[in-house]
Amino acid sequence: MEFKIAVHKREMHFAAYIKANGGELIGYKDNMFQFLSDTPEVDWRVKHASSDALRVDQELLVLRRFVV
């Protein structure tokens, strides 16, 4: 089964995670990234929330506050 997933531009990290892990980007409309995937959105969100990539990016933002 294929799922259509729409991700708002403010969740760009989540959209990038889907694309990097096999989601097919099919468009961008009304500030939303559009994907097709065999994985439902809720499963993507669980994987993203527990991913090392998200933790590293969050820590990077914290460290940037020291530099800027």
N, C-alpha and C positions, 0 to 999 in steps of 0.2 A: 504494500500500500504506500502511495506517495502522499506526503503532507506538504501543504503550502504554508510557509512560515513568513510572517511579516515582522521585521525588527526595526524599531524607530532609530533614527540616526543618533540619538543621544545614547544608545546602547551599541555604539560602534564596536567596542571590544567584543561583545557577544556576537555580533554579526561576523566579525573577523574570525572568531573561534569556529563558528559554524562553517564558514568558507574553508578555513585551513584544515578542517577535519572531515571534509567530504560533502558538505552541503553544496548544492548547485545554485549559484547566484543567477537568477533569471531576470532581474531588473531592479530599478530604483525609481520609486514614484511616490509623490506626496510625503517626502522625508522618511520613506520606509524602504529598507532593503527587502527584496522579495527572494525567497529561496524555495527550492524543491528538495525534499529529503525523504529517505525511507524511515527516518527517525522522527518521532513526534517532538514538538517544541518543548514540552515539559521535560523530556529526557535530555534534550540539549541543555536546558537550563540547569538541571541537576549536575550534569558532567562539567559544565562551565563553572558552576559555583564551587566545585571541589577540585578544580584544575590548578596545577602549579602555575600555569601561565597567568591566571587571574591574580594569584597571590604575589607573584613577582612584579606585575604591573602596579598593583596597589602599593607595594613597598617602594617601587621606583618613584611614584608620585610623592610619597612621604619624604624620601631623600631629596627630591628636587626642591622641596621647600627650604632646605638648608642652603641651596646654591643660588636660588633666585631672590 
